[in-house]
Amino acid sequence: MTDSSHYTPPAIWRWNKENGGKFANINRPVAGATHDKVLPVGHHPLQLYSLATPNGVKVTVMLEELLALGHGGAEYDAWLIPINEGAQFGSGFVAVNPNSKIPALMDRSGAAPVRVFESGAILLYLAEKFGALVPAGGPARAECLSWLFWQMGSGPFLGGGFGHFYAYAPTKMEYPIDRYAMEVKRELDVLNRHLADHEYLAGNVYTVADIAAWPWYGALVKGHLYDAGEFLQVHEYIHVVRWADQIARRPAVQRGRKVNRTWGEPASQLYERHHASDFDTKTQDKLAASS
């Protein structure tokens, strides 16, 4: 196994902003804001600042599921954060998430605003706030949290590992693609073996564990992620495909997947969400038709 070039690390690493890659224009080795930008605030208790990447979809699906269960306090405004433009480095966003990653949530339902960042933390925060989609205790809760944190630990190998080197790196390199493809297929096998005997990740009840994993692994096995379905032979993971299709049929999932989405078919896009009626009146195909 050989790569097209050999790299010897220097004695001291220094940032080279010209090192290429799809996101080279926004990647940097330091944190903090690059510009002043106040975040908008809507009328609902929950203010979400996001983009419909897999991590962003987790939270919009969660919120739509809570609303479908009748939790009116889960009404939210979803504001678009275009990360390709560096919007995540605005001062307002950094104040909500010092890690400058979407999604970020502000809960303004109490006496003082509460910030929540990292998608898994947001899912668990909302589940506990509303007492829904996570078991209250015992073995069922342990199983749910185990799969939730499995996704948080495994997802970076799929996204930042395989996805980066397969889809976004400036050159194709055999070793990292082969290494991360192997790991992603192992993760799919973990899911496939488990889902052969369980309807959902935590057993026979749909939970935050499924909401966390579906935007990544569900999208992967349905060919919606990195255009890598054939490369990884994802059709072999039949139980993961069954699970992905089952979740995709949920109306709340279909709504949540549209929010803060700016690509794909116009009917699948809803740049911002401020009211439930926006799904009927403001998807981008309807906006285009009315303009």
N, C-alpha and C positions, 0 to 999 in steps of 0.2 A: 504494500500500500504506500503510495507516494503522492505528495501534493506537487503542484506546479512550481512551487518555489520553497526554498528552505529559509526559515526565520530563526535567527539567533537573538534572544532577548538582550537588550542593552543592560549595562550595569544599573542604570537608573532609568525608569520609564518616564517619558515626557509626553504630554498630550500633543497629538498631531491632528488638528481639525480637518486636514485634507485626507484622512485615511479612508474615506469612501463609505459606501453603504447608504441605504435609502434614508436613514435618519441621521446622517452625519451632521446635517445643518443644525440639529437641535441637541445632539448629545454633547455632554461636557462633563468633566470630572469634579465639578463643584456643585454645591446646592445653593439655594436662595433665589430671590427674585431677580429677573433681568430688567423689569420695567414696572412702572406703576399702573395698576389696572384694578379698579373697584369691581367686585362681582355684583351682578344684579340680584335682587331679592324680590321674589313674587309674594303671593298672598297666602300660600299654604304653609302648614307647619314644617314640612320637610322641603329643603332646598338641595337639589342634586346638581352637581356640576360634573359633566361626563361626556363620553363619546361611546358609540355602540361597538366598541371592541368587545371581545369576549368578557373581559373583566367588567366593562360597563354594563353589558347586557345582564349580567348576574343581578345587579341591583334594580334595574328597571323591571325585570321579570319578578323579582321579589316584591316590589311595591305593587305591581299589578295583581299579583296573587293575593296579597293582603287586602287590597280593595275588593277583589272578587269574593273574599271571605266575609266582607261586610265591615272591615275596619276602616271607618271613615277618617280616622286620624292619620291614615297613611297617604292621604292626598298630598300630592307633591308637584313642585315645579322642576322640570328637567331642563337645565341650561346647557347649551352646546359649548364644549371646550375643544376647539380644533388643535389637536396636539401637533400636527405637522407644521402649524404656524407658530408654535412655541407659546400658546396661550396658557399652558400649565405653569409657566414661569412668571406669570403676572403676580403682583404683590398680594392681591386679594386671594388668589387661588393658593399661593404658598402659605398664607395665613391659615387656610383650612387644611391643607395637606403639605407639610414641610418637605415631603418626599417628592412633590411635583409629579404625581401620577394620578391619572383618573382611575376610578371615580372618587369623588369626595362629597361628603354629605354634611349639611348643617341642620340640626334639629332645633327649631325655634319654638317648640311647643311649650317649653317651660319658662321659668323666670329668667334663666340665662341660656344663651345659645350653647349647644353642645356640638363640637366638631367630631366627626368620625371619618377616618381614612383607612385604606386597605379594604379591598372588596370583601374578604372573609370576615373582617371585623364589622363591616357595615351589615352584612347578612345576619350575623349573630346578634348584633345590637337590635336590629329591627325585629328579629324573631322573639327575642326576650322582651322587648318593649310591648309587643302586641300579644305575646303568649301564643304564638302560632308557628307552625312549620318547623318546630324543633321539639322533641320529646322533653317533658318536664324533668325527668330524672331516670335513674336506674340504668339497666343495660341498654335500653333503647336509646337513651341520650348519649351514652358512651359510644355506641355504634355510629350514631349520626355525626357526632363531633369528630370521630376518627376519620370518617370519609370526607368530612368538610376539610379537615386539616391535611388529609392525603392530597386533596386537589390543590390546596395552597402550596404544598411542597413539591408536587409533581408537575404542576402547570408550567413553571419556569423552564423545565427541560423541553417541554413541547413548544412554548412560545419563544423565549429568549435563546434557547438552544437550537432545536431543530428548525423552527420557523425562521430564525435569523439567518442561519447558514444556508438553508435550502432556498429561501425566498428573497432575502434582503441583502446578503453580503455582496460586495462588489465583484467577487470572483467565487466560483464554485470550487470548494476544497473537499477532497474525498474524506479525509480523516474526520473532521467535525460532523459532516453530514452523515457519514456511516455510524459514527458514535451515537449521535442523537437520534437517528432513525431507529437504531437498536433499542435505545431506551424508551422511545415513544411506543414501539411495538410491544415492549415488555409491559408498559403501563396499560395499553389496550388489552393485553392478555390478562392482567390483574382484574380489570373491569369485567372482561368477558367471562372469566371463570366465576366471578362473584354473581354476576347478573344471570347466569345460567340457573341459579337456584333462588334468586330474589327478584321481585318485581322492580324494586327501586334500590338505591344504594344502602339505605338504612333498614331495609327489610321490605315490608309490604305497604309502607306508608311513604308518600311523597314528602320530602323535607328540604331544608336548606342545602343538604349535601348534594341533592340532584340539581338544585338551582345553581350551585357553584360549578358543578362538573359539566353540565349540559352545554353551555356556550362554547366550551373548549372541545370536549371529546365527542359530544353530539354533532357539532359542526364538522369535526374532522371525519367522522365515519360517514357523514352524508355528503362529503366532497366539497364543503363550503370553506375550508381552511387551507390556505397555502397552495391550493390546486394540487394537493399531494395524495389524493385518494388512491390513484392507481399505483403510484410509487410505493406506498405503504401497504397496498392490498387490503384496504380497510374493510372490504366486503367480507373478509374471512371472520370478522368479529361479530357473528350473527346476533349474539345476545346484546351487545352494545348497540347495534343497529336497531333492534327491537325497542330497546329502552329509549333511544334517541327519537324514534318515530312516535312513540307513545307520548313523550313529553311535548314534542312539537305540535301535537294536536290540541294542546290545552289553549283555550282562548287567551288567558292571561299571558302565556308565553308568546303567543303570536303578537299581542300588543306590545309587550315589553321589548321584543326584538326590534321593533320599528323605531323606538325612541332614541333620539340623538344619532340616528343613522343618516349618513350623507352619501351613500353609494348604493349601487344595485338598482333594481327596478324602482321607478318613482313611487309606485304604490307601496313599496316596502320602507319608505323613508318618512320620518317625522322629525324634523330638525330639533324642535323643542316641544315639550309637552307641558301644558299649564292647566288643562282640564280634560276630563274623560271624553268630552265631545270632540276634542282635537283629532281623535282617530277617524272621526267621520267627516270632519270639515277641513282639516289642514294637512293631510298627507300630500306629499309633493306632486303626485299626479293630479290631485284636485286643484292645487294651487296653480299648476301649469295650465290646466284647462280653463281656469277662470281669469287668467291674465290676458 
